[in-house]
Amino acid sequence: MSVIKQRCRSVGAYLQTFLKWTLCAVAAGLLCGTVGAVFHLCVNYVTQLRDEHRWLLYCLPIAGLLIVGIYQLAGMLGDQGTNTVIRSIRSAERVPLRMAPLIFVSTVLSHLCGASVGREGAALQIGGSLGHFLGRFLRLEEKDLHIITMCGMSAVFSALFGTPVTAAIFSMEVISVGIMYYVAFLPCILSALIAHLVTGAMGAVPEKFSQVAVQGLDVTILIKVGILAAACAGISIVFCVFLHRSERFCRAKMTNPYLRIALGGIVTICLVEVIGSRDYCGAGMDVIMRALEGTARPDAFFWKMLLTAVALGAGYKGGEIVPTLFVGAVFGNTLGGLVGLEPALGAAIGMVSLFCGVVNCPIAALFLGIELFGVQGLALFAAASAVSYLLSGYYSLYSSQKIVYSKLHPDYIDRQAK
């Protein structure tokens, strides 16, 4: 009889946990998916507005002053953004709720006036902030609070990119390189799927990419993909160094945040005028489309890296992942053509490889390739992710990311990403 009671209690514990995380994940998916959809629609609207009214670029310094002003009023002038969210999942550090509206408004302002930024930084901060708030509201214990924060990250990432599986895996994988928080798998995937459905219902449809055609799998194409992935690993290091050194340089040389962001806006305007193209303003999704068609400028990846480093270093808000995809698509299309890959395949491999290199998330990168370009390229996406993951070293977009296990040996190292 005691054995039966013990087994019943065990089954009850599993069912209780399943029901708890199902309800929490649905709540997180509905809340974060709704906010993520509204954010997605707002960014799309201001991007269209900027394209119609080209003079808005010249308001970029003013937008910067507004961004610094609202952060100062909220007492978050020293906010570290996504790094704060990542640290909170490994510690007792709290993610303030006011982070969500601040990053929402400041990212929309940055896109309205043409700063070269993405959206996923905002997605992770909005989702992390709302998830953390929801966990405190539901009086979850500390460890469960970490999981529901990851649910929020997954939900808003999914709402913006339309890649729910990638969103869930990324949130589990990005915190500590070398280990995965499998206990968060059910709540993260469920919240990402709910958010994806909410986004679709609200009409916030993410960009769609064509399926990539793969003409067979042989040694030749594997070598070509390996060469491209290795080169992308090198570019990922350069991009991370660009971003981090730009931020440190700007903060060291200009301690006044108002002066720093205004000057960053002026430099951005000057660079855009010198280059003679608005392609690098905002996220640049149209350039990614052109890269997949083989018509993007070969040097566009360099200008995007430079302008993103200027914008984020100066203090504009947004993210680095969409610029990463931009750089990967153009570089992949360019180098892929030289080694004999079709434009679409080269761009897709470039996007997957560079994404993996800058965030150290090979499994998320693999699913990103599948969800964006179809399962036909599965083997090549896997090979590209593996090569890029190893050769990109310990560099990362996120300085708070932990490298738990070595990339070179099966050793526990527990060090900060560079």
VMD Tcl script that draws the C-alpha trace (Angstrom):
set ca {
  {0.00 0.00 0.00}
  {2.82 2.44 0.85}
  {4.40 1.77 -2.55}
  {1.12 2.60 -4.29}
  {0.77 5.83 -2.29}
  {4.33 6.79 -3.15}
  {3.72 6.20 -6.84}
  {0.46 8.14 -6.71}
  {2.25 11.05 -5.05}
  {4.92 10.87 -7.77}
  {2.33 10.93 -10.55}
  {0.54 13.77 -8.77}
  {3.75 15.79 -8.59}
  {4.31 15.41 -12.34}
  {0.71 16.34 -13.13}
  {0.84 19.32 -10.79}
  {4.03 20.60 -12.41}
  {2.58 20.02 -15.88}
  {-0.58 21.96 -15.06}
  {1.34 24.75 -13.31}
  {3.65 25.39 -16.24}
  {0.89 24.96 -18.81}
  {-1.15 27.71 -17.13}
  {1.89 29.94 -16.57}
  {3.07 29.48 -20.15}
  {-0.36 30.27 -21.58}
  {-0.54 33.41 -19.44}
  {2.96 34.46 -20.51}
  {2.19 33.69 -24.15}
  {-1.02 35.71 -24.14}
  {0.47 38.70 -22.31}
  {3.85 38.82 -24.05}
  {2.41 37.79 -27.41}
  {-0.07 40.68 -27.32}
  {2.59 43.22 -26.35}
  {5.00 41.71 -28.89}
  {2.40 41.98 -31.66}
  {1.70 45.63 -30.82}
  {5.45 46.30 -30.78}
  {5.85 44.54 -34.14}
  {3.05 46.63 -35.68}
  {4.50 49.86 -34.24}
  {7.99 49.18 -35.62}
  {6.53 48.31 -39.04}
  {4.42 51.48 -39.01}
  {7.27 53.85 -38.13}
  {9.52 52.12 -40.68}
  {6.93 52.82 -43.38}
  {6.59 56.37 -42.07}
  {10.38 56.87 -42.26}
  {10.45 55.57 -45.84}
  {7.69 58.01 -46.84}
  {9.18 61.02 -45.02}
  {12.93 60.93 -45.62}
  {13.49 64.08 -43.54}
  {12.89 62.03 -40.38}
  {16.51 60.83 -40.56}
  {17.63 64.36 -39.68}
  {15.63 64.14 -36.44}
  {17.77 61.25 -35.20}
  {19.79 63.39 -32.72}
  {16.52 64.74 -31.26}
  {15.16 61.20 -30.92}
  {18.38 60.30 -29.12}
  {17.94 63.12 -26.62}
  {14.39 61.93 -25.95}
  {15.62 58.37 -25.36}
  {18.24 59.47 -22.82}
  {15.69 61.76 -21.19}
  {13.07 59.07 -20.59}
  {15.68 56.65 -19.25}
  {16.96 59.32 -16.87}
  {13.43 60.15 -15.70}
  {12.84 56.45 -15.02}
  {16.09 56.17 -13.06}
  {17.56 53.64 -15.52}
  {20.26 55.65 -17.24}
  {22.83 52.95 -16.48}
  {20.56 50.11 -17.64}
  {22.44 47.22 -19.30}
  {19.45 45.95 -21.23}
  {19.56 42.36 -22.42}
  {22.57 41.63 -20.20}
  {20.41 42.41 -17.16}
  {17.78 39.89 -18.31}
  {20.39 37.18 -18.93}
  {22.02 37.73 -15.53}
  {18.66 37.58 -13.75}
  {18.14 33.98 -14.90}
  {21.35 32.89 -13.17}
  {20.95 35.00 -10.04}
  {18.49 36.74 -7.76}
  {18.80 39.99 -9.73}
  {15.42 41.51 -10.55}
  {14.26 42.73 -13.93}
  {12.32 45.97 -13.40}
  {8.89 46.17 -15.04}
  {9.61 49.69 -16.30}
  {12.23 48.18 -18.61}
  {9.41 47.02 -20.94}
  {7.81 50.40 -21.76}
  {11.20 52.12 -21.87}
  {12.72 49.77 -24.44}
  {9.42 49.70 -26.37}
  {9.26 53.48 -26.80}
  {13.01 53.99 -27.32}
  {13.25 51.27 -29.98}
  {10.28 52.71 -31.85}
  {11.94 56.16 -31.74}
  {15.23 54.69 -32.97}
  {13.51 53.02 -35.93}
  {11.38 56.08 -36.69}
  {14.45 58.22 -37.24}
  {16.68 55.66 -38.92}
  {19.16 54.36 -36.34}
  {20.80 51.18 -37.62}
  {19.36 48.83 -35.01}
  {17.31 45.64 -34.84}
  {14.37 44.55 -32.72}
  {15.29 41.40 -30.81}
  {17.14 43.24 -28.04}
  {13.85 44.94 -27.32}
  {12.06 41.59 -27.62}
  {14.25 39.93 -25.00}
  {13.98 42.92 -22.65}
  {10.22 43.34 -23.06}
  {9.64 39.61 -22.68}
  {12.06 39.22 -19.79}
  {10.58 42.18 -17.95}
  {6.96 41.08 -18.43}
  {7.76 37.45 -17.65}
  {9.57 38.44 -14.47}
  {6.65 40.66 -13.44}
  {4.16 37.87 -14.13}
  {6.20 35.48 -12.00}
  {6.25 37.90 -9.07}
  {2.52 38.53 -9.50}
  {1.87 34.77 -9.34}
  {4.21 34.52 -6.32}
  {6.46 31.95 -7.93}
  {9.57 30.92 -6.04}
  {13.01 32.12 -7.14}
  {13.91 29.23 -9.46}
  {10.50 29.24 -11.10}
  {10.85 32.99 -11.57}
  {13.85 32.29 -13.80}
  {11.83 29.92 -15.95}
  {8.90 32.27 -16.48}
  {11.37 35.03 -17.39}
  {12.61 32.71 -20.14}
  {8.98 32.14 -21.17}
  {8.56 35.88 -21.66}
  {11.74 36.06 -23.74}
  {10.55 33.16 -25.90}
  {7.10 34.67 -26.40}
  {8.15 38.13 -27.60}
  {11.02 36.73 -29.72}
  {8.46 34.41 -31.36}
  {6.01 37.28 -31.86}
  {8.59 39.36 -33.72}
  {10.35 36.73 -35.82}
  {7.62 34.15 -36.38}
  {10.00 31.35 -35.33}
  {8.50 29.81 -32.17}
  {10.81 26.79 -31.91}
  {13.92 28.93 -32.42}
  {12.61 31.39 -29.82}
  {12.16 28.67 -27.20}
  {15.51 26.99 -27.86}
  {17.34 30.33 -27.97}
  {16.00 31.39 -24.56}
  {17.13 28.07 -23.07}
  {20.51 28.03 -24.80}
  {21.75 31.63 -24.64}
  {22.03 31.92 -20.86}
  {24.90 29.49 -20.30}
  {26.86 28.15 -23.27}
  {27.37 24.41 -23.03}
  {24.24 23.53 -21.05}
  {20.52 23.66 -21.76}
  {17.76 24.33 -19.23}
  {15.54 21.43 -20.31}
  {13.24 22.00 -17.34}
  {12.12 25.15 -19.18}
  {11.38 23.36 -22.46}
  {7.62 22.84 -21.98}
  {6.85 26.36 -20.72}
  {9.13 28.06 -23.24}
  {7.84 26.21 -26.30}
  {4.23 26.58 -25.20}
  {4.53 30.31 -24.52}
  {6.31 30.80 -27.87}
  {3.57 28.91 -29.73}
  {0.79 30.83 -27.97}
  {2.51 34.13 -28.77}
  {2.92 33.07 -32.40}
  {-0.84 32.39 -32.63}
  {-1.71 35.67 -30.89}
  {0.54 37.60 -33.28}
  {-1.11 36.01 -36.30}
  {-4.58 36.75 -34.93}
  {-3.62 40.41 -34.49}
  {-2.36 40.69 -38.04}
  {1.31 41.18 -37.15}
  {2.70 38.84 -39.78}
  {6.50 38.42 -39.73}
  {8.61 38.50 -42.89}
  {8.48 35.36 -44.99}
  {11.47 33.90 -46.82}
  {11.46 31.55 -49.77}
  {12.35 27.91 -49.28}
  {16.01 27.23 -50.06}
  {16.59 24.61 -52.73}
  {19.44 22.17 -52.06}
  {20.61 20.21 -55.08}
  {21.78 17.05 -53.35}
  {24.32 16.53 -50.60}
  {27.91 15.73 -51.54}
  {31.49 16.43 -50.50}
  {31.79 19.47 -52.77}
  {28.83 21.35 -51.30}
  {29.91 20.46 -47.75}
  {33.35 21.97 -48.42}
  {31.78 25.13 -49.84}
  {29.45 25.45 -46.85}
  {32.36 24.80 -44.48}
  {34.44 27.57 -46.07}
  {31.54 30.02 -45.86}
  {30.71 29.07 -42.25}
  {34.36 29.44 -41.20}
  {34.52 32.90 -42.79}
  {31.26 33.85 -41.07}
  {32.76 32.78 -37.74}
  {35.54 35.29 -38.36}
  {33.05 38.01 -39.27}
  {31.07 37.23 -36.10}
  {34.19 37.92 -34.02}
  {34.81 41.19 -35.89}
  {31.18 42.25 -35.39}
  {31.22 41.52 -31.65}
  {34.51 43.40 -31.24}
  {33.11 46.30 -33.31}
  {30.07 46.60 -31.06}
  {31.83 46.25 -27.71}
  {34.73 48.57 -28.54}
  {32.39 51.14 -30.00}
  {30.37 51.21 -26.79}
  {33.47 51.41 -24.59}
  {35.03 54.12 -26.76}
  {31.89 56.25 -26.77}
  {31.45 55.98 -23.02}
  {35.12 56.72 -22.33}
  {35.37 59.74 -24.64}
  {31.91 61.21 -24.01}
  {30.71 60.74 -20.44}
  {27.65 62.94 -20.98}
  {24.95 60.59 -22.36}
  {23.05 63.44 -24.05}
  {26.13 64.60 -25.94}
  {27.08 61.00 -26.78}
  {23.76 60.02 -28.34}
  {23.29 63.32 -30.18}
  {26.77 63.06 -31.69}
  {26.07 59.43 -32.59}
  {22.97 60.57 -34.47}
  {24.95 63.23 -36.34}
  {27.66 60.71 -37.29}
  {24.96 58.32 -38.54}
  {23.41 61.04 -40.72}
  {26.82 61.96 -42.16}
  {27.67 58.33 -42.93}
  {24.31 57.73 -44.60}
  {24.82 60.82 -46.79}
  {28.37 59.81 -47.70}
  {27.32 56.26 -48.58}
  {24.36 57.61 -50.53}
  {21.88 54.98 -49.42}
  {19.18 54.59 -46.75}
  {19.54 50.79 -46.84}
  {21.31 50.79 -43.49}
  {18.66 52.73 -41.59}
  {16.49 50.62 -39.31}
  {16.53 46.84 -39.50}
  {17.18 46.52 -43.23}
  {14.89 43.58 -43.99}
  {14.59 44.68 -47.64}
  {18.36 44.28 -48.06}
  {18.15 40.76 -46.63}
  {15.54 39.98 -49.28}
  {17.82 41.38 -51.99}
  {20.73 39.31 -50.70}
  {18.62 36.17 -50.98}
  {17.93 37.15 -54.59}
  {21.62 37.87 -55.26}
  {21.20 41.61 -55.89}
  {22.60 43.21 -52.69}
  {25.71 45.39 -52.74}
  {28.77 43.28 -51.80}
  {30.08 45.93 -49.37}
  {26.73 46.38 -47.61}
  {27.69 44.04 -44.77}
  {30.59 46.32 -43.75}
  {28.49 49.47 -43.70}
  {25.79 47.73 -41.68}
  {28.34 46.62 -39.07}
  {29.79 50.12 -38.86}
  {26.47 51.96 -38.60}
  {25.08 49.47 -36.06}
  {28.21 49.89 -33.92}
  {27.80 53.69 -34.07}
  {24.09 53.58 -33.19}
  {24.28 51.10 -30.31}
  {27.54 52.55 -29.01}
  {25.97 56.01 -28.89}
  {22.96 54.73 -26.94}
  {20.16 54.13 -29.45}
  {17.97 51.17 -28.61}
  {16.94 48.09 -30.56}
  {19.05 45.02 -30.99}
  {21.85 43.28 -32.78}
  {20.27 40.11 -34.17}
  {18.53 41.59 -37.23}
  {21.73 43.50 -38.14}
  {23.52 40.16 -37.68}
  {21.12 38.52 -40.13}
  {21.64 41.44 -42.53}
  {25.43 41.07 -42.35}
  {25.22 37.29 -42.65}
  {22.89 37.43 -45.66}
  {25.00 39.92 -47.62}
  {28.35 38.37 -46.71}
  {27.00 34.88 -47.37}
  {25.62 35.92 -50.74}
  {28.93 37.57 -51.69}
  {31.38 34.89 -50.55}
  {28.93 32.10 -51.39}
  {28.92 33.28 -54.99}
  {32.71 33.18 -55.09}
  {32.84 29.58 -53.88}
  {30.01 28.47 -56.17}
  {26.87 28.49 -54.00}
  {23.52 29.73 -55.26}
  {22.68 33.25 -53.95}
  {19.76 32.14 -51.78}
  {21.68 29.22 -50.27}
  {24.78 31.34 -49.65}
  {22.72 34.05 -47.95}
  {20.83 31.50 -45.84}
  {24.04 29.77 -44.72}
  {25.53 33.18 -43.94}
  {22.56 34.14 -41.76}
  {22.58 30.86 -39.85}
  {26.37 30.85 -39.40}
  {26.67 34.45 -38.27}
  {23.73 34.12 -35.89}
  {25.38 31.08 -34.32}
  {28.74 32.84 -34.09}
  {27.52 35.94 -32.27}
  {25.22 34.20 -29.75}
  {26.96 30.80 -29.34}
  {23.69 28.94 -29.83}
  {24.18 26.21 -32.47}
  {20.88 24.40 -31.85}
  {18.87 27.64 -32.02}
  {20.77 28.55 -35.21}
  {19.87 25.19 -36.74}
  {16.17 25.68 -36.01}
  {16.36 29.27 -37.26}
  {17.52 27.98 -40.63}
  {14.74 25.38 -40.73}
  {11.96 27.78 -39.70}
  {13.08 30.53 -42.06}
  {14.14 28.52 -45.12}
  {12.64 25.05 -44.83}
  {13.78 21.62 -43.77}
  {15.49 20.88 -47.10}
  {18.65 22.60 -45.89}
  {18.73 20.79 -42.53}
  {22.05 19.00 -43.06}
  {23.80 22.09 -44.40}
  {22.44 24.32 -41.63}
  {23.68 21.78 -39.08}
  {27.15 21.67 -40.64}
  {27.34 25.47 -40.85}
  {26.24 25.90 -37.22}
  {28.80 23.37 -36.02}
  {31.69 25.03 -37.87}
  {30.71 28.55 -36.84}
  {30.16 27.58 -33.20}
  {33.66 26.13 -32.85}
  {35.58 28.78 -34.78}
  {33.83 31.84 -33.32}
  {35.66 31.38 -30.02}
  {34.27 32.86 -26.82}
  {33.03 36.12 -28.30}
  {29.39 37.10 -27.89}
  {26.97 39.97 -28.39}
  {26.07 39.59 -24.71}
  {28.86 40.20 -22.20}
  {26.80 38.59 -19.42}
  {26.64 35.27 -21.29}
  {28.46 32.47 -19.45}
  {30.67 29.97 -21.26}
  {30.16 26.98 -18.98}
  {31.92 24.31 -21.04}
  {34.94 24.72 -23.30}
  {34.54 24.63 -27.07}
  {37.91 22.90 -27.40}
  {37.77 20.18 -24.77}
  {35.04 18.54 -22.65}
  {36.08 20.73 -19.72}
  {34.12 22.91 -17.29}
  {35.52 26.47 -17.57}
  {32.68 28.79 -16.39}
  {33.98 32.04 -17.88}
  {32.37 35.22 -19.17}
  {31.97 35.70 -22.89}
  {34.21 38.30 -24.47}
}
mol new
graphics top color blue
foreach p $ca { graphics top sphere $p radius 0.5 }
foreach p [lrange $ca 0 end-1] q [lrange $ca 1 end] { graphics top cylinder $p $q radius 0.2 }
display resetview
